[in-house]
Amino acid sequence: MRRSIVAGLLLGVRAAAAAEAVTIELTLRDGLIAPATAEVPAGAKVRILLRNAGRGPCEFESTDLHVEKVLAPGASSFVVVHKARAGSHRFFDEFNPGRGEFVLVVK
């Protein structure tokens, strides 16, 4: 009985550690996104903090991960990618296409 309680507690600690999100902070400014890349482990929950430092609104978007967030000038928010799958995932500002991008590299 005592061993099963200890084993259960250890599993709970591992599950809690796995559930913690990797946090990335990005600044969007008139179509430019900084930093341009970040690397995270596969399967991680990724929390991306966004701050629009530009003069106009922006739309942070990734078509392959089905993520999008619109921010007014000066606004801050976040998006979450649950269980990031391996590969390179491109994000961009749809309101300012072709100006810059952010690549989330998942290994």
N, C-alpha and C positions, 0 to 999 in steps of 0.2 A: 504494500500500500504506500509506504513512504517513498519507495523508488518511483512509483508512478506519479506521485505528486511532484517530486523533484524533476522528473522528465517533462511533465506538463509545464512546469515553470520555465524550464530551459527552452522549450519549444515556443512558449509565449514571448520570451525575450528575443529569440531569433525572428519571429514573425513581426514584432514591433520594429526591430532594426531594419528589416526588409521593407516595411511600410513607410519608413522615413523618406521624404522626397529630397532629391537633388535639386538645389535652387540655383538658378542662373538669373543674373540681373542684366537687362538690356536697356539701352537708351535709343529711342527713335527720334530722328531729327530730319524733317523734310525729305523723307525717303531713304535716308542713310540709317543703318542699324549697327550699333557698336556694343560689344565686340562682334566680329563677323562670324566667328565659329566658337563652338564649345563641344567637349567630348564627355559622354556619360556612359555608364555600363548598361548593357542590354538588360531589359526587364525592369529597369529602374522607373520609379515614378518621378517625373521631372516637373518642377514648378518654375515657370518662367515669369519673372517680375518685369513688367513693362513700364517705361516712363516716356511720355511724349514730350520732348523738349523742343519740338518744332513750332512753327508759327501757325500751322494749320492742322486739321484732323489727320489721323493715320489709321490704316486698317492692317494690323499684323495678321498674316495669314499663311497657312500651309495647306495646300490642296491634298497632299498625300496623307496627312495626319488628321484632316478634317477639323482644323483649328482656325478660328478667326476671332479677332477682338478689335473693336473700333474704340479709339481714344480721342477725346477732344484735346486741344492744345493745353499743355500743363497737367494733364490727367495722368494718373498711375493706376495700374490694374495688374492682373496676372492671368495666365492660362496654365492648365495642367495637362501633361501628356502621361496617361496611365500606361504602364508596362511598355516602355519604349522598345520598339523592335529594331534589330540590327540594320544598319545602313546609314546613308546620309539623307537628312530630311531638310528641305529648303523652305525657308520662311521669307516673306517679302512684304512690303507695304503696298497694298493694292491701290491706294490713292496716289502713289508716286511710283508707278512701274518703271523698272529698268534703272533705278538710281542706286540700289544696294540690296543686299540680302544677308540673311543669317542662316548658317548651316549647322544643324544639330547632328553631330557624328555619334552614332550609337554603336559601341563595340561589345 
